[in-house]
Amino acid sequence: MQVTQANHLPGRFITIEGIEGVGKSTNVNFVAEYFRASGATVISTREPGGTEIAERIRELILMTPSDGLSDLGELLLMFAARAEHLAGLIRPALARGDTVVCDRFTDATFAYQGGGRGLNLEVISALRDIVQGALRPDLTLLLDAPTEVSVERIVGREWLDRFEQERADFFGRVRQAYLTIAAQEPERVRIIDASKPLQEVQLQISNALRHKFEKTL
């Protein structure tokens, strides 16, 4: 996978990644409040989604059963939503100097559609470069937990989306793909042990944020 660390926009771009049930939504809010406490203007968002059109694409993807959408169609819809998200929200916010905290970004595509579905990583890389150019997150927090922890945490949910319905072996492949990305890009991706109690998880996150941004906070 090609690695390009280039933002060239005045804002900060932080992404939160991980398999299902690792606490991404809770910790997106924690990271956002961390930066707000220092006086930053923070935009919290998610993928797929973030703009009206991207949210409509999100609904289409998540509510379509596995036999109703091909893997390639899923991949292309993810990047269509991302193109709208970047144009309508992320790039304008970063250009203003805002801090953007995003629940998933392109690492999720490499992990879920690449690792989980087995789609060609070179195709995903090409789509990434077309849609986002050189833009990469300044920091990615990978909330990592064993697959069995993830499965336990989502079992009681009233409704499971297209991905949550997958089996443990799918999540195992996704997790391994995430860990591979982290090994390839250690300066950008910080692994957080999400199997720990929330207070300990958030201490790890705070330390990672201080280490990365201590000169700008």
Secondary structure, DSSP 8 states (H G I E B T S, - for coil): -----B--SSSEEEEEE-STTS-HHHHHHHHHHHHHTTT--EEEEESS-SSHHHHHHHHHHHHS-GGGS-HHHHHHHHHHHHHHHIIIIIHHHHHHT-EEEEE--HHHHIIIIIIIT---HHHHHHHHHHHHTTB--SEEEEEE--HHHHHHHHTT-S---TTTTS-HHHHHHHHHHHHHHHHH-TTTEEEEETTS-HHHHHHHHHHHHHHHHTTT-
